[in-house]
Every structure is written in C-alpha cells, then in structure tokens.
Amino acid sequence: MNLCILSYGRTGGTTFCKWISKELDRIYIHEPFNKNHNWMYKNTNFLTDNCVIKLEPEDLDKIPGDKITIGLIRKNVYNCAISNLKAIQTNKWHSPYKVDEDWLKKNEFEIEELSKKILKQNDKILNMKYDITLTYEGLFENKSDIPIICKFLNIKNLKYIQYMNESNKYRKNLEYKSHLI
C-alpha cells in the first residue's frame, strides 16, 4: 500500500518523506504532479504499492488504489510564510537561506499575505480525512510526533533519524515571531 504525505510547501514534507522512505525501504516520489518535475514520473506505475509519495492535498485522487494518508501542516504560519517567500524570491526550494531584520521589514506585507494563505491551507488539510495528521513542530522542533509516526507505521529501529536533525532545516539563522494556529 502506498504511503501518501499530503502537505503544502515549507512544512518539512520533503525531509519527512525522505526519512520515512529510508526507514521503510520504499521508493520516494516527490510531487509527481508538480509541473516543475512531473516529467520525471511520466512512466511511474503508482500501483507498485511500495512508494512514499509527497503530494499537495488536491492531487490525492490521482494516486490509484488503496493508500495510507498522512496530513502534514506547520502551525507557525509566520515562519512558514518567511520560508515560502524566500523560496519564491530566490527560486531555491531546497537550499539553505538566511534572513535578517531588514529583510523581514522590507517584506512584511508579503509575509502577512502568505501567512493568511497558509492558514487557509492548514484549515483545508485539517478538515480532510487522513489516517494520521502530523505537524512540522512535532517532527522537527519538539519531536513529539516521531514516536507517534513510528508506532503508526510500526517502525521499531530508527536507522535514519538523522534526517530529522535540526541541522537539516533550510533556515540557518534565528527563528522569529511565533504565530501558531
């Protein structure tokens, strides 16, 4: 049975999927319906039932067959918006970055607008039916979701937990305001 991780950008979905695919020894498929890299998956058979697939929630119905679904959100919408805006501005979605107070002030309006969008995305995910829902904060910050997902997926010996290390975060300087939903 395929494992589908449903999340929007900048919620830790890529790192989480890479980790889970390693722990379960499954193929990882990254956003197969994203126009920027769907060419990589044109000949993929999603019925192999041995995949960890990162998707936006709107794409779930495109994966045939039975599947386990995991929703992933980031409660701190402000930090999620900062990360989103920086990726949009640089077109670097999986690279380390830094921001400073000047950048935050200069981009205050855009960050607030993205925060509103992220709140709506979180609401959409939270109102969908999943087998389990996790948070960025529970996976990467306080680690409270790690034992939950391990129990859910029957992972007993963590061989690749280093994927969830704080050093893998893209932002390489201090966190800023905390705006949790």
VMD Tcl script that builds the backbone (N, CA, C; Angstrom):
set m [mol new atoms 543]
animate dup $m
set s [atomselect $m all]
$s set {name element resname resid chain x y z} {
  {N N MET 1 A 0.846 -1.179 0.000}
  {CA C MET 1 A 0.000 0.000 0.000}
  {C C MET 1 A 0.891 1.242 0.000}
  {N N ASN 2 A 0.621 2.166 -0.906}
  {CA C ASN 2 A 1.394 3.404 -0.967}
  {C C ASN 2 A 1.123 4.270 0.262}
  {N N LEU 3 A 2.120 5.042 0.615}
  {CA C LEU 3 A 2.031 5.978 1.717}
  {C C LEU 3 A 2.063 7.375 1.114}
  {N N CYS 4 A 0.971 8.116 1.244}
  {CA C CYS 4 A 0.853 9.454 0.651}
  {C C CYS 4 A 0.938 10.511 1.751}
  {N N ILE 5 A 1.921 11.393 1.626}
  {CA C ILE 5 A 2.096 12.504 2.552}
  {C C ILE 5 A 1.523 13.733 1.874}
  {N N LEU 6 A 0.507 14.334 2.493}
  {CA C LEU 6 A -0.186 15.470 1.899}
  {C C LEU 6 A 0.181 16.730 2.655}
  {N N SER 7 A 0.885 17.622 1.957}
  {CA C SER 7 A 1.328 18.857 2.589}
  {C C SER 7 A 1.527 19.927 1.530}
  {N N TYR 8 A 1.520 21.147 1.997}
  {CA C TYR 8 A 1.870 22.270 1.141}
  {C C TYR 8 A 3.335 22.606 1.382}
  {N N GLY 9 A 3.840 23.579 0.641}
  {CA C GLY 9 A 5.252 23.926 0.710}
  {C C GLY 9 A 5.693 24.442 2.061}
  {N N ARG 10 A 6.931 24.151 2.388}
  {CA C ARG 10 A 7.654 24.673 3.543}
  {C C ARG 10 A 7.117 24.131 4.874}
  {N N THR 11 A 6.633 22.885 4.843}
  {CA C THR 11 A 6.146 22.239 6.062}
  {C C THR 11 A 7.040 21.082 6.499}
  {N N GLY 12 A 8.164 20.915 5.841}
  {CA C GLY 12 A 9.065 19.819 6.172}
  {C C GLY 12 A 8.721 18.525 5.463}
  {N N GLY 13 A 7.815 18.585 4.514}
  {CA C GLY 13 A 7.350 17.383 3.827}
  {C C GLY 13 A 8.433 16.634 3.082}
  {N N THR 14 A 9.309 17.339 2.402}
  {CA C THR 14 A 10.358 16.670 1.632}
  {C C THR 14 A 11.296 15.902 2.556}
  {N N THR 15 A 11.770 16.550 3.595}
  {CA C THR 15 A 12.677 15.893 4.541}
  {C C THR 15 A 11.976 14.727 5.231}
  {N N PHE 16 A 10.742 14.948 5.655}
  {CA C PHE 16 A 9.973 13.882 6.307}
  {C C PHE 16 A 9.815 12.677 5.374}
  {N N CYS 17 A 9.460 12.925 4.119}
  {CA C CYS 17 A 9.271 11.830 3.161}
  {C C CYS 17 A 10.572 11.081 2.892}
  {N N LYS 18 A 11.668 11.807 2.771}
  {CA C LYS 18 A 12.957 11.145 2.565}
  {C C LYS 18 A 13.285 10.244 3.751}
  {N N TRP 19 A 13.034 10.736 4.949}
  {CA C TRP 19 A 13.294 9.945 6.146}
  {C C TRP 19 A 12.420 8.684 6.184}
  {N N ILE 20 A 11.120 8.867 6.026}
  {CA C ILE 20 A 10.191 7.730 6.094}
  {C C ILE 20 A 10.497 6.717 4.996}
  {N N SER 21 A 10.811 7.191 3.794}
  {CA C SER 21 A 11.107 6.245 2.708}
  {C C SER 21 A 12.356 5.416 3.030}
  {N N LYS 22 A 13.336 6.038 3.659}
  {CA C LYS 22 A 14.544 5.306 4.066}
  {C C LYS 22 A 14.214 4.285 5.158}
  {N N GLU 23 A 13.485 4.720 6.191}
  {CA C GLU 23 A 13.156 3.824 7.304}
  {C C GLU 23 A 12.340 2.617 6.828}
  {N N LEU 24 A 11.456 2.843 5.867}
  {CA C LEU 24 A 10.585 1.768 5.378}
  {C C LEU 24 A 11.148 1.057 4.157}
  {N N ASP 25 A 12.295 1.508 3.673}
  {CA C ASP 25 A 12.915 0.959 2.472}
  {C C ASP 25 A 11.922 0.965 1.296}
  {N N ARG 26 A 11.404 2.168 1.041}
  {CA C ARG 26 A 10.451 2.367 -0.049}
  {C C ARG 26 A 10.974 3.411 -1.023}
  {N N ILE 27 A 10.442 3.392 -2.209}
  {CA C ILE 27 A 10.761 4.383 -3.230}
  {C C ILE 27 A 10.119 5.714 -2.826}
  {N N TYR 28 A 10.869 6.815 -2.960}
  {CA C TYR 28 A 10.318 8.144 -2.687}
  {C C TYR 28 A 9.979 8.828 -4.007}
  {N N ILE 29 A 8.760 9.324 -4.099}
  {CA C ILE 29 A 8.311 10.071 -5.272}
  {C C ILE 29 A 7.930 11.468 -4.807}
  {N N HIS 30 A 8.626 12.459 -5.343}
  {CA C HIS 30 A 8.466 13.847 -4.914}
  {C C HIS 30 A 7.527 14.600 -5.853}
  {N N GLU 31 A 6.335 14.926 -5.354}
  {CA C GLU 31 A 5.370 15.774 -6.063}
  {C C GLU 31 A 5.244 15.407 -7.544}
  {N N PRO 32 A 4.755 14.218 -7.844}
  {CA C PRO 32 A 4.710 13.767 -9.245}
  {C C PRO 32 A 3.812 14.600 -10.162}
  {N N PHE 33 A 2.924 15.405 -9.592}
  {CA C PHE 33 A 2.020 16.199 -10.433}
  {C C PHE 33 A 2.400 17.674 -10.460}
  {N N ASN 34 A 3.500 18.021 -9.823}
  {CA C ASN 34 A 4.024 19.381 -9.867}
  {C C ASN 34 A 4.615 19.613 -11.260}
  {N N LYS 35 A 4.170 20.650 -11.937}
  {CA C LYS 35 A 4.598 20.895 -13.327}
  {C C LYS 35 A 6.109 21.064 -13.467}
  {N N ASN 36 A 6.796 21.398 -12.371}
  {CA C ASN 36 A 8.240 21.592 -12.447}
  {C C ASN 36 A 9.039 20.289 -12.493}
  {N N HIS 37 A 8.438 19.182 -12.061}
  {CA C HIS 37 A 9.170 17.927 -12.143}
  {C C HIS 37 A 8.310 16.721 -12.449}
  {N N ASN 38 A 7.123 16.930 -13.006}
  {CA C ASN 38 A 6.296 15.768 -13.332}
  {C C ASN 38 A 6.867 14.955 -14.491}
  {N N TRP 39 A 7.771 15.520 -15.275}
  {CA C TRP 39 A 8.417 14.786 -16.357}
  {C C TRP 39 A 9.176 13.572 -15.832}
  {N N MET 40 A 9.637 13.628 -14.586}
  {CA C MET 40 A 10.400 12.519 -14.016}
  {C C MET 40 A 9.528 11.291 -13.755}
  {N N TYR 41 A 8.212 11.495 -13.660}
  {CA C TYR 41 A 7.322 10.420 -13.237}
  {C C TYR 41 A 6.337 9.987 -14.309}
  {N N LYS 42 A 6.569 10.381 -15.542}
  {CA C LYS 42 A 5.629 10.058 -16.621}
  {C C LYS 42 A 5.402 8.554 -16.773}
  {N N ASN 43 A 6.410 7.739 -16.532}
  {CA C ASN 43 A 6.275 6.290 -16.689}
  {C C ASN 43 A 6.182 5.556 -15.352}
  {N N THR 44 A 5.843 6.269 -14.296}
  {CA C THR 44 A 5.763 5.655 -12.978}
  {C C THR 44 A 4.454 4.893 -12.827}
  {N N ASN 45 A 4.561 3.682 -12.326}
  {CA C ASN 45 A 3.389 2.875 -12.011}
  {C C ASN 45 A 3.091 3.057 -10.528}
  {N N PHE 46 A 2.082 3.839 -10.215}
  {CA C PHE 46 A 1.743 4.120 -8.827}
  {C C PHE 46 A 1.076 2.927 -8.147}
  {N N LEU 47 A 0.847 1.865 -8.872}
  {CA C LEU 47 A 0.234 0.685 -8.277}
  {C C LEU 47 A 1.263 -0.294 -7.732}
  {N N THR 48 A 2.531 0.081 -7.719}
  {CA C THR 48 A 3.555 -0.811 -7.179}
  {C C THR 48 A 3.397 -0.992 -5.675}
  {N N ASP 49 A 2.680 -0.106 -5.038}
  {CA C ASP 49 A 2.392 -0.181 -3.600}
  {C C ASP 49 A 3.634 -0.172 -2.726}
  {N N ASN 50 A 4.705 0.370 -3.205}
  {CA C ASN 50 A 5.922 0.403 -2.418}
  {C C ASN 50 A 6.515 1.807 -2.414}
  {N N CYS 51 A 5.649 2.815 -2.434}
  {CA C CYS 51 A 6.129 4.192 -2.581}
  {C C CYS 51 A 5.730 5.057 -1.397}
  {N N VAL 52 A 6.578 6.030 -1.117}
  {CA C VAL 52 A 6.230 7.161 -0.267}
  {C C VAL 52 A 6.092 8.317 -1.237}
  {N N ILE 53 A 4.907 8.915 -1.293}
  {CA C ILE 53 A 4.616 9.926 -2.300}
  {C C ILE 53 A 4.237 11.235 -1.611}
  {N N LYS 54 A 4.987 12.295 -1.890}
  {CA C LYS 54 A 4.650 13.624 -1.371}
  {C C LYS 54 A 3.731 14.312 -2.374}
  {N N LEU 55 A 2.586 14.767 -1.882}
  {CA C LEU 55 A 1.565 15.376 -2.732}
  {C C LEU 55 A 0.977 16.613 -2.079}
  {N N GLU 56 A 0.432 17.497 -2.901}
  {CA C GLU 56 A -0.470 18.500 -2.371}
  {C C GLU 56 A -1.828 17.803 -2.213}
  {N N PRO 57 A -2.634 18.207 -1.244}
  {CA C PRO 57 A -3.898 17.515 -0.997}
  {C C PRO 57 A -4.795 17.382 -2.233}
  {N N GLU 58 A -4.747 18.354 -3.127}
  {CA C GLU 58 A -5.591 18.319 -4.324}
  {C C GLU 58 A -5.234 17.161 -5.260}
  {N N ASP 59 A -4.053 16.588 -5.102}
  {CA C ASP 59 A -3.584 15.536 -6.004}
  {C C ASP 59 A -3.835 14.121 -5.493}
  {N N LEU 60 A -4.394 13.979 -4.315}
  {CA C LEU 60 A -4.560 12.654 -3.721}
  {C C LEU 60 A -5.355 11.699 -4.615}
  {N N ASP 61 A -6.401 12.184 -5.245}
  {CA C ASP 61 A -7.238 11.314 -6.087}
  {C C ASP 61 A -6.511 10.818 -7.334}
  {N N LYS 62 A -5.367 11.401 -7.651}
  {CA C LYS 62 A -4.598 10.968 -8.825}
  {C C LYS 62 A -3.774 9.709 -8.548}
  {N N ILE 63 A -3.689 9.318 -7.287}
  {CA C ILE 63 A -2.964 8.105 -6.909}
  {C C ILE 63 A -3.983 6.975 -6.784}
  {N N PRO 64 A -3.916 5.979 -7.673}
  {CA C PRO 64 A -4.917 4.901 -7.653}
  {C C PRO 64 A -4.687 3.915 -6.508}
  {N N GLY 65 A -5.694 3.150 -6.219}
  {CA C GLY 65 A -5.582 2.055 -5.253}
  {C C GLY 65 A -5.682 2.504 -3.815}
  {N N ASP 66 A -5.569 1.511 -2.941}
  {CA C ASP 66 A -5.588 1.789 -1.510}
  {C C ASP 66 A -4.306 2.506 -1.113}
  {N N LYS 67 A -4.414 3.364 -0.120}
  {CA C LYS 67 A -3.251 4.127 0.318}
  {C C LYS 67 A -3.420 4.539 1.771}
  {N N ILE 68 A -2.307 4.723 2.417}
  {CA C ILE 68 A -2.273 5.309 3.749}
  {C C ILE 68 A -2.022 6.793 3.543}
  {N N THR 69 A -2.791 7.644 4.227}
  {CA C THR 69 A -2.633 9.087 4.044}
  {C C THR 69 A -2.193 9.755 5.343}
  {N N ILE 70 A -1.231 10.648 5.192}
  {CA C ILE 70 A -0.714 11.424 6.321}
  {C C ILE 70 A -0.799 12.896 5.947}
  {N N GLY 71 A -1.501 13.675 6.755}
  {CA C GLY 71 A -1.551 15.123 6.578}
  {C C GLY 71 A -0.426 15.766 7.371}
  {N N LEU 72 A 0.200 16.776 6.799}
  {CA C LEU 72 A 1.309 17.463 7.464}
  {C C LEU 72 A 1.115 18.965 7.342}
  {N N ILE 73 A 1.069 19.646 8.488}
  {CA C ILE 73 A 0.938 21.106 8.497}
  {C C ILE 73 A 2.065 21.726 9.313}
  {N N ARG 74 A 2.193 23.030 9.171}
  {CA C ARG 74 A 3.122 23.801 10.004}
  {C C ARG 74 A 2.289 24.817 10.767}
  {N N LYS 75 A 2.261 24.679 12.080}
  {CA C LYS 75 A 1.448 25.567 12.906}
  {C C LYS 75 A 1.969 27.006 12.905}
  {N N ASN 76 A 3.276 27.160 12.866}
  {CA C ASN 76 A 3.846 28.503 12.879}
  {C C ASN 76 A 3.780 29.060 11.459}
  {N N VAL 77 A 2.640 29.673 11.152}
  {CA C VAL 77 A 2.401 30.142 9.787}
  {C C VAL 77 A 3.321 31.306 9.414}
  {N N TYR 78 A 3.742 32.070 10.401}
  {CA C TYR 78 A 4.648 33.187 10.126}
  {C C TYR 78 A 5.986 32.668 9.601}
  {N N ASN 79 A 6.581 31.707 10.299}
  {CA C ASN 79 A 7.850 31.149 9.834}
  {C C ASN 79 A 7.675 30.392 8.521}
  {N N CYS 80 A 6.551 29.752 8.346}
  {CA C CYS 80 A 6.263 29.074 7.079}
  {C C CYS 80 A 6.191 30.101 5.939}
  {N N ALA 81 A 5.561 31.235 6.213}
  {CA C ALA 81 A 5.461 32.298 5.200}
  {C C ALA 81 A 6.831 32.874 4.855}
  {N N ILE 82 A 7.672 33.059 5.847}
  {CA C ILE 82 A 9.028 33.549 5.592}
  {C C ILE 82 A 9.746 32.578 4.665}
  {N N SER 83 A 9.675 31.310 4.988}
  {CA C SER 83 A 10.343 30.287 4.186}
  {C C SER 83 A 9.783 30.250 2.770}
  {N N ASN 84 A 8.460 30.339 2.649}
  {CA C ASN 84 A 7.823 30.371 1.337}
  {C C ASN 84 A 8.292 31.565 0.520}
  {N N LEU 85 A 8.255 32.738 1.127}
  {CA C LEU 85 A 8.622 33.952 0.400}
  {C C LEU 85 A 10.083 33.907 -0.044}
  {N N LYS 86 A 10.953 33.451 0.822}
  {CA C LYS 86 A 12.367 33.369 0.450}
  {C C LYS 86 A 12.560 32.413 -0.727}
  {N N ALA 87 A 11.868 31.272 -0.711}
  {CA C ALA 87 A 11.962 30.305 -1.818}
  {C C ALA 87 A 11.395 30.896 -3.110}
  {N N ILE 88 A 10.296 31.615 -3.006}
  {CA C ILE 88 A 9.693 32.252 -4.187}
  {C C ILE 88 A 10.656 33.282 -4.771}
  {N N GLN 89 A 11.222 34.110 -3.915}
  {CA C GLN 89 A 12.116 35.170 -4.380}
  {C C GLN 89 A 13.397 34.630 -5.023}
  {N N THR 90 A 13.929 33.550 -4.494}
  {CA C THR 90 A 15.206 33.030 -4.985}
  {C C THR 90 A 15.037 31.867 -5.962}
  {N N ASN 91 A 13.839 31.314 -6.006}
  {CA C ASN 91 A 13.544 30.096 -6.773}
  {C C ASN 91 A 14.465 28.942 -6.364}
  {N N LYS 92 A 14.807 28.914 -5.084}
  {CA C LYS 92 A 15.589 27.831 -4.494}
  {C C LYS 92 A 14.739 27.214 -3.387}
  {N N TRP 93 A 14.157 26.058 -3.701}
  {CA C TRP 93 A 13.185 25.448 -2.794}
  {C C TRP 93 A 13.805 24.470 -1.810}
  {N N HIS 94 A 15.001 24.033 -2.053}
  {CA C HIS 94 A 15.617 23.034 -1.179}
  {C C HIS 94 A 17.059 23.423 -0.857}
  {N N SER 95 A 17.261 24.699 -0.538}
  {CA C SER 95 A 18.596 25.219 -0.250}
  {C C SER 95 A 18.574 26.011 1.051}
  {N N PRO 96 A 19.678 26.009 1.764}
  {CA C PRO 96 A 19.774 26.832 2.976}
  {C C PRO 96 A 19.646 28.321 2.645}
  {N N TYR 97 A 19.124 29.075 3.603}
  {CA C TYR 97 A 18.999 30.526 3.413}
  {C C TYR 97 A 19.061 31.212 4.771}
  {N N LYS 98 A 19.265 32.532 4.724}
  {CA C LYS 98 A 19.240 33.361 5.920}
  {C C LYS 98 A 18.361 34.568 5.648}
  {N N VAL 99 A 17.742 35.058 6.699}
  {CA C VAL 99 A 17.017 36.323 6.627}
  {C C VAL 99 A 17.444 37.159 7.821}
  {N N ASP 100 A 17.330 38.474 7.685}
  {CA C ASP 100 A 17.647 39.357 8.794}
  {C C ASP 100 A 16.477 40.308 9.027}
  {N N GLU 101 A 16.600 41.137 10.035}
  {CA C GLU 101 A 15.510 42.056 10.393}
  {C C GLU 101 A 15.165 43.005 9.247}
  {N N ASP 102 A 16.160 43.468 8.502}
  {CA C ASP 102 A 15.891 44.351 7.362}
  {C C ASP 102 A 15.034 43.640 6.315}
  {N N TRP 103 A 15.389 42.393 6.009}
  {CA C TRP 103 A 14.613 41.630 5.028}
  {C C TRP 103 A 13.182 41.439 5.526}
  {N N LEU 104 A 13.018 41.134 6.816}
  {CA C LEU 104 A 11.681 40.945 7.380}
  {C C LEU 104 A 10.841 42.224 7.268}
  {N N LYS 105 A 11.445 43.369 7.585}
  {CA C LYS 105 A 10.714 44.639 7.498}
  {C C LYS 105 A 10.356 44.967 6.051}
  {N N LYS 106 A 11.295 44.769 5.162}
  {CA C LYS 106 A 11.074 45.053 3.747}
  {C C LYS 106 A 9.954 44.184 3.167}
  {N N ASN 107 A 9.804 42.983 3.675}
  {CA C ASN 107 A 8.845 42.017 3.129}
  {C C ASN 107 A 7.642 41.767 4.044}
  {N N GLU 108 A 7.421 42.665 4.980}
  {CA C GLU 108 A 6.375 42.489 5.985}
  {C C GLU 108 A 4.991 42.232 5.360}
  {N N PHE 109 A 4.613 43.021 4.373}
  {CA C PHE 109 A 3.298 42.865 3.755}
  {C C PHE 109 A 3.161 41.497 3.092}
  {N N GLU 110 A 4.163 41.096 2.306}
  {CA C GLU 110 A 4.119 39.806 1.611}
  {C C GLU 110 A 4.067 38.645 2.598}
  {N N ILE 111 A 4.801 38.760 3.702}
  {CA C ILE 111 A 4.791 37.706 4.721}
  {C C ILE 111 A 3.406 37.584 5.339}
  {N N GLU 112 A 2.780 38.704 5.645}
  {CA C GLU 112 A 1.427 38.669 6.228}
  {C C GLU 112 A 0.413 38.086 5.248}
  {N N GLU 113 A 0.534 38.434 3.975}
  {CA C GLU 113 A -0.381 37.879 2.968}
  {C C GLU 113 A -0.184 36.367 2.809}
  {N N LEU 114 A 1.056 35.936 2.771}
  {CA C LEU 114 A 1.329 34.497 2.691}
  {C C LEU 114 A 0.856 33.777 3.953}
  {N N SER 115 A 0.978 34.424 5.107}
  {CA C SER 115 A 0.501 33.827 6.357}
  {C C SER 115 A -0.999 33.530 6.274}
  {N N LYS 116 A -1.752 34.447 5.709}
  {CA C LYS 116 A -3.202 34.231 5.540}
  {C C LYS 116 A -3.476 33.039 4.622}
  {N N LYS 117 A -2.716 32.945 3.552}
  {CA C LYS 117 A -2.865 31.826 2.615}
  {C C LYS 117 A -2.537 30.500 3.306}
  {N N ILE 118 A -1.474 30.482 4.093}
  {CA C ILE 118 A -1.049 29.266 4.788}
  {C C ILE 118 A -2.090 28.848 5.820}
  {N N LEU 119 A -2.692 29.804 6.512}
  {CA C LEU 119 A -3.782 29.470 7.441}
  {C C LEU 119 A -4.909 28.745 6.715}
  {N N LYS 120 A -5.259 29.223 5.530}
  {CA C LYS 120 A -6.309 28.567 4.739}
  {C C LYS 120 A -5.881 27.164 4.303}
  {N N GLN 121 A -4.607 27.022 3.924}
  {CA C GLN 121 A -4.106 25.704 3.534}
  {C C GLN 121 A -4.147 24.743 4.726}
  {N N ASN 122 A -3.732 25.231 5.891}
  {CA C ASN 122 A -3.786 24.402 7.095}
  {C C ASN 122 A -5.220 23.976 7.393}
  {N N ASP 123 A -6.146 24.919 7.299}
  {CA C ASP 123 A -7.557 24.590 7.539}
  {C C ASP 123 A -8.045 23.523 6.565}
  {N N LYS 124 A -7.639 23.634 5.321}
  {CA C LYS 124 A -8.040 22.649 4.319}
  {C C LYS 124 A -7.531 21.261 4.711}
  {N N ILE 125 A -6.260 21.184 5.072}
  {CA C ILE 125 A -5.685 19.891 5.462}
  {C C ILE 125 A -6.349 19.369 6.729}
  {N N LEU 126 A -6.541 20.223 7.716}
  {CA C LEU 126 A -7.137 19.782 8.982}
  {C C LEU 126 A -8.587 19.334 8.822}
  {N N ASN 127 A -9.250 19.796 7.780}
  {CA C ASN 127 A -10.643 19.411 7.551}
  {C C ASN 127 A -10.804 18.241 6.586}
  {N N MET 128 A -9.692 17.681 6.142}
  {CA C MET 128 A -9.739 16.492 5.288}
  {C C MET 128 A -9.614 15.252 6.166}
  {N N LYS 129 A -9.993 14.110 5.601}
  {CA C LYS 129 A -9.878 12.851 6.331}
  {C C LYS 129 A -8.527 12.211 6.013}
  {N N TYR 130 A -7.744 11.985 7.056}
  {CA C TYR 130 A -6.442 11.350 6.942}
  {C C TYR 130 A -6.376 10.186 7.899}
  {N N ASP 131 A -5.406 9.312 7.666}
  {CA C ASP 131 A -5.156 8.251 8.629}
  {C C ASP 131 A -4.461 8.805 9.866}
  {N N ILE 132 A -3.639 9.838 9.658}
  {CA C ILE 132 A -2.936 10.490 10.761}
  {C C ILE 132 A -2.513 11.890 10.294}
  {N N THR 133 A -2.480 12.837 11.222}
  {CA C THR 133 A -2.023 14.198 10.911}
  {C C THR 133 A -0.848 14.527 11.816}
  {N N LEU 134 A 0.179 15.122 11.220}
  {CA C LEU 134 A 1.393 15.498 11.934}
  {C C LEU 134 A 1.659 16.984 11.741}
  {N N THR 135 A 2.595 17.511 12.532}
  {CA C THR 135 A 2.984 18.918 12.375}
  {C C THR 135 A 4.498 19.028 12.224}
  {N N TYR 136 A 4.906 20.071 11.556}
  {CA C TYR 136 A 6.327 20.414 11.434}
  {C C TYR 136 A 6.953 20.502 12.826}
  {N N GLU 137 A 6.248 21.186 13.716}
  {CA C GLU 137 A 6.761 21.401 15.069}
  {C C GLU 137 A 6.944 20.069 15.799}
  {N N GLY 138 A 6.000 19.138 15.615}
  {CA C GLY 138 A 6.085 17.838 16.267}
  {C C GLY 138 A 7.146 16.926 15.673}
  {N N LEU 139 A 7.509 17.160 14.438}
  {CA C LEU 139 A 8.551 16.354 13.795}
  {C C LEU 139 A 9.944 16.942 13.990}
  {N N PHE 140 A 10.062 18.259 13.846}
  {CA C PHE 140 A 11.385 18.872 13.781}
  {C C PHE 140 A 11.778 19.673 15.013}
  {N N GLU 141 A 10.819 20.150 15.768}
  {CA C GLU 141 A 11.164 21.005 16.905}
  {C C GLU 141 A 11.094 20.249 18.226}
  {N N ASN 142 A 9.898 19.875 18.668}
  {CA C ASN 142 A 9.813 19.179 19.956}
  {C C ASN 142 A 9.827 17.654 19.807}
  {N N LYS 143 A 9.802 17.167 18.564}
  {CA C LYS 143 A 9.933 15.731 18.241}
  {C C LYS 143 A 8.786 14.859 18.779}
  {N N SER 144 A 7.698 15.472 19.250}
  {CA C SER 144 A 6.603 14.690 19.838}
  {C C SER 144 A 5.881 13.799 18.819}
  {N N ASP 145 A 5.950 14.130 17.533}
  {CA C ASP 145 A 5.283 13.314 16.519}
  {C C ASP 145 A 6.131 12.129 16.042}
  {N N ILE 146 A 7.402 12.106 16.377}
  {CA C ILE 146 A 8.277 10.997 15.944}
  {C C ILE 146 A 7.793 9.660 16.517}
  {N N PRO 147 A 7.579 9.542 17.841}
  {CA C PRO 147 A 7.098 8.251 18.345}
  {C C PRO 147 A 5.692 7.901 17.837}
  {N N ILE 148 A 4.887 8.912 17.565}
  {CA C ILE 148 A 3.533 8.674 17.053}
  {C C ILE 148 A 3.598 8.046 15.662}
  {N N ILE 149 A 4.411 8.616 14.778}
  {CA C ILE 149 A 4.500 8.070 13.418}
  {C C ILE 149 A 5.209 6.716 13.418}
  {N N CYS 150 A 6.182 6.539 14.301}
  {CA C CYS 150 A 6.866 5.242 14.374}
  {C C CYS 150 A 5.899 4.142 14.820}
  {N N LYS 151 A 5.082 4.433 15.790}
  {CA C LYS 151 A 4.080 3.452 16.237}
  {C C LYS 151 A 3.070 3.186 15.130}
  {N N PHE 152 A 2.601 4.241 14.492}
  {CA C PHE 152 A 1.604 4.116 13.429}
  {C C PHE 152 A 2.113 3.256 12.273}
  {N N LEU 153 A 3.387 3.445 11.901}
  {CA C LEU 153 A 3.957 2.717 10.768}
  {C C LEU 153 A 4.759 1.470 11.200}
  {N N ASN 154 A 4.717 1.185 12.498}
  {CA C ASN 154 A 5.407 0.015 13.045}
  {C C ASN 154 A 6.917 0.040 12.754}
  {N N ILE 155 A 7.513 1.208 12.941}
  {CA C ILE 155 A 8.963 1.358 12.795}
  {C C ILE 155 A 9.570 1.167 14.179}
  {N N LYS 156 A 10.367 0.136 14.321}
  {CA C LYS 156 A 10.910 -0.194 15.643}
  {C C LYS 156 A 12.355 0.266 15.830}
  {N N ASN 157 A 13.158 0.150 14.823}
  {CA C ASN 157 A 14.570 0.535 14.914}
  {C C ASN 157 A 14.838 1.689 13.951}
  {N N LEU 158 A 15.086 2.857 14.509}
  {CA C LEU 158 A 15.340 4.031 13.684}
  {C C LEU 158 A 16.780 4.016 13.187}
  {N N LYS 159 A 16.938 3.834 11.892}
  {CA C LYS 159 A 18.273 3.794 11.292}
  {C C LYS 159 A 18.650 5.129 10.660}
  {N N TYR 160 A 17.661 5.937 10.316}
  {CA C TYR 160 A 17.911 7.149 9.540}
  {C C TYR 160 A 17.363 8.407 10.220}
  {N N ILE 161 A 17.239 8.384 11.528}
  {CA C ILE 161 A 16.647 9.505 12.254}
  {C C ILE 161 A 17.431 10.804 12.063}
  {N N GLN 162 A 18.686 10.709 11.634}
  {CA C GLN 162 A 19.484 11.917 11.410}
  {C C GLN 162 A 18.844 12.826 10.357}
  {N N TYR 163 A 17.974 12.293 9.505}
  {CA C TYR 163 A 17.257 13.134 8.538}
  {C C TYR 163 A 16.414 14.193 9.250}
  {N N MET 164 A 15.979 13.883 10.445}
  {CA C MET 164 A 15.092 14.786 11.180}
  {C C MET 164 A 15.871 15.737 12.086}
  {N N ASN 165 A 17.174 15.797 11.921}
  {CA C ASN 165 A 18.042 16.645 12.711}
  {C C ASN 165 A 17.800 18.122 12.390}
  {N N GLU 166 A 17.895 18.934 13.404}
  {CA C GLU 166 A 17.721 20.387 13.267}
  {C C GLU 166 A 18.665 20.984 12.212}
  {N N SER 167 A 19.816 20.393 12.024}
  {CA C SER 167 A 20.788 20.927 11.062}
  {C C SER 167 A 20.290 20.814 9.618}
  {N N ASN 168 A 19.261 20.015 9.379}
  {CA C ASN 168 A 18.699 19.879 8.031}
  {C C ASN 168 A 17.673 20.958 7.691}
  {N N LYS 169 A 17.366 21.816 8.657}
  {CA C LYS 169 A 16.439 22.911 8.364}
  {C C LYS 169 A 17.067 23.840 7.336}
  {N N TYR 170 A 16.253 24.393 6.474}
  {CA C TYR 170 A 16.772 25.292 5.449}
  {C C TYR 170 A 17.201 26.634 6.026}
  {N N ARG 171 A 16.433 27.160 7.004}
  {CA C ARG 171 A 16.802 28.455 7.569}
  {C C ARG 171 A 17.977 28.267 8.509}
  {N N LYS 172 A 19.011 29.045 8.294}
  {CA C LYS 172 A 20.260 28.863 9.031}
  {C C LYS 172 A 20.542 29.983 10.030}
  {N N ASN 173 A 19.524 30.715 10.411}
  {CA C ASN 173 A 19.723 31.689 11.483}
  {C C ASN 173 A 18.507 31.676 12.398}
  {N N LEU 174 A 18.451 32.577 13.343}
  {CA C LEU 174 A 17.435 32.569 14.387}
  {C C LEU 174 A 16.006 32.532 13.854}
  {N N GLU 175 A 15.156 31.876 14.624}
  {CA C GLU 175 A 13.713 31.907 14.340}
  {C C GLU 175 A 13.188 33.281 14.765}
  {N N TYR 176 A 12.077 33.658 14.185}
  {CA C TYR 176 A 11.491 34.951 14.512}
  {C C TYR 176 A 10.156 34.752 15.196}
  {N N LYS 177 A 9.273 35.704 15.061}
  {CA C LYS 177 A 7.986 35.664 15.736}
  {C C LYS 177 A 7.348 34.285 15.665}
  {N N SER 178 A 6.605 33.990 16.693}
  {CA C SER 178 A 5.884 32.722 16.712}
  {C C SER 178 A 4.398 33.017 16.524}
  {N N HIS 179 A 3.858 32.627 15.403}
  {CA C HIS 179 A 2.436 32.764 15.108}
  {C C HIS 179 A 1.870 31.376 14.910}
  {N N LEU 180 A 1.415 30.772 15.980}
  {CA C LEU 180 A 0.863 29.427 15.874}
  {C C LEU 180 A -0.641 29.493 15.695}
  {N N ILE 181 A -1.176 28.485 14.945}
  {CA C ILE 181 A -2.627 28.432 14.789}
  {C C ILE 181 A -3.222 27.653 15.942}
}
mol reanalyze $m
mol bondsrecalc $m
mol representation Tube
mol addrep $m
